[in-house]
């Protein structure tokens, strides 16, 4: 590979995975391509819960985190989400679930790009900016099924990856597999292996976690390990206000903590006033779900994570069941 592209890939990997990689002691740090596969695009609920999502994942969002969670779908569902990440990186995702008997088929399309990448030559002189120097696409097909009255769920995903860096482009194929178990109604367990394939071409990883849930709250945890990074731990709390209380919709408040390193101080006055200008570990969000919106089920989810000096990541998703 041309040295120019190696340098560009390294810079982008650092920029996109900076929250996890800044203080990594892993000897393999930065050795995998497609660092964007680590970003929680398509999963605002996962982002809000501090990435502690593998055991509670359900609906279209599960296709991006743990495909087994899609097995709980009982109707067709479509979801669109938009992620405004760091350094001008943005992602648009579309996910669809189709029940076929006891098997659920899921399809996703994820398009990501970055504007305004700072090009410089070997002497540090700024070079002309190329329009859309970064364009990434991931399309996937998933199958999920529940067993023992949904006490056990399993799922698998095949995904096509297309990555463009400047004028260099490559394609690849990867796989995810996952499982969820709920031995008791109040206890959930989950695990997934993601980005299975050439570890130099994609960041292979695995995640395991669990949750304790009641009608009014859910506490979830997860441990995540990528081949090119240290292991990370997350915990999330979701407070539920049920639809039968509000009479119009269910409302969820979410907060999460994830084991990232410090990313400096933000200059945002709003974050300073909240005391969040120096944190990159805390995330927040909410969800609203109505089972009878014009005869359909519909939801909206939002998440925000302050990343200190790197900026703030925000994500929103809208879904409809029909």
C-alpha positions, 0 to 999 in steps of 0.5 A: 500500500502506498505510504500516503495511504498508510499515513492517512489511514493511521490519522483517520484511525486515531481521529475516529477511535481517539476516545478509546485509543488515546491512552491504550497500552495494547501493543496492537493498537492502531493495527486494524483498518476500518476503525469506524466499525467501532463507532456506535452508529445506528444505536443511540440507546447503546450510546446513551447507556455507556455502550452497556447494551449487549444484553438488552439490545432489541429492535433494529438497533440490535443489528448494529450491536448484537444481532440476537436481539432482533429475535424479539421483533413481532412486527415489521419495523424500520428505523433511521438514525443520524450520528454527528460524531467527532472531527466532522464525521457523520453517519446515516443508517437505515435498518429494517426488520421483517418477521418470517415465521419464527425467524427475523430477517434484518437489513441495514445500510450505513453510510458515513463520511467526513468533511474538511480533512486537513491535508499536509505534505511531509513538510507540514504544508497544507494541501488542497482539500478534497471533497469528501475524502472519507466515505464509508459504507456498510450493508448487512443481512442478519438472521435471528431467532428466539427459542424457549419462549424467547428465553434464548435468542441467537443471531448472525450478520454478514456485512459488506464493507466499502471504505474510501480514504482519499483516492484509495478504496477497498472492500471487505466482508465481515461477520457478527454472531451473538446470543442473548439469554433470559433465565429469569424475567428480571435477569438478562445475559448477552454476548457477541463476537463482531467483525469476524474476518482478517484482523488487519482489515477490520477491528475484530472484537467481543462483548459480554454483559448482563442486565437487571430489570424491573418495570421501572428501571434497567441496570446494564453492564458490558465488557468490550475488547477489540483486538487492537485496543485495551478492554473497556467496561461500561455501565448504564441505567435506564429509568422507565415511565410506563405507557400505562402511567402517562397514557400517551407513551412510554418515556425512558431516561438514560445515563451511562458511563464508559471506560474511556480516557480523558480527551482534554477540556471542552470550550463549550460554555454549556458543558462548563456550566454543567461541569462536563467540560472535562469528561468523555466517560459519561453519556446521556439520552432519552427514548419515547415510545408509543404503541398507538401513534396513528395506529402504528408503534413509533419511537424516537431515541436521542443520545449525547456524549461530551468528548472534552476537547474533541467535541460532542457526539450526538445521535438521534433515531426514529423508528416505526412498527407496522 
